[in-house]
Amino acid sequence: MNAERREHAPQQFEIRVRGHLGETTLSAFPALESHRRGRDTVLSGVLADQAALYGVLAELEALGLELVEVRRLP
């Protein structure tokens, strides 16, 4: 699959943010599952495309959350 096609296909992501997020904050990400890993929260799930990923990242920024890592999973 070429790079352009990957940008427009659903992909599994894992997004790590600093701290433990409460239920109210987690409700901003209904399409993602969450779990705690050490002192961080990991959000994971399938996002429709790269635009959806950017939407999640923008929401993290709007909420003032510290992004630690973004991983695309196989």
N, C-alpha and C positions, 0 to 999 in steps of 0.2 A: 504494500500500500504506500503510495507516495505521500510526501509531507502535506500537500494541500488537502488530500482526501482525509488524512488523520485529523486535521483541524476541524472538519465538519462531521465527524463521526462520533458517536457516544464513546466515552472513555472513562475508565475507573480512576479516581483520584484519591489521594490521601493528603489532607491539609492539616498541618500541626500549628497550633497557636499556643502562646504562652498563657499559663494559668488554667484554672478549672472554671469552665463556663457554667453558669446557672441555667435553669430551664427557660427563663425569659429570653436570655441571649440565644440559646440554642434554637428557640422557636423561629429565629430569623433564617434558619437553614433547614426547612422542612424536608428537603430532598436528600439530606445527608444524615448518616448515623454518626453517633459520637461515642467516644470512650476516653477515659483518662489514661495517660501514659506518663508515669512519673509526675512531674509538676505541670504537665501540659495537657491539652485536650486535642484529640485527633478527630477530625471530621472526615468521613469517607463515604464514597458512593459514586454512582455513575452520573456524569454530567453530559448533557446532550451534545455539546461542542465547546470549542475554545471560548466563544462568547459567554457561555454559561459559566465557565471557569472564571473569566474576568468579572462577571457579575458577583460571584461569591467573594472574590478578592476585594472588590469595591465595597461590598457590605462589611467585610472584616475591617477595612480601613475606616468606614463611616462609624463603626462601633468603637473605634479606638483600640482594636485588638492588635497585639504584636504577632505578626506572622513569623513562624520559625522555619517552616519547610513546606514545600509543595512537591508531591511525587505523583507521577503518572504510573499506574500499575499495569502490568501486562493483562 
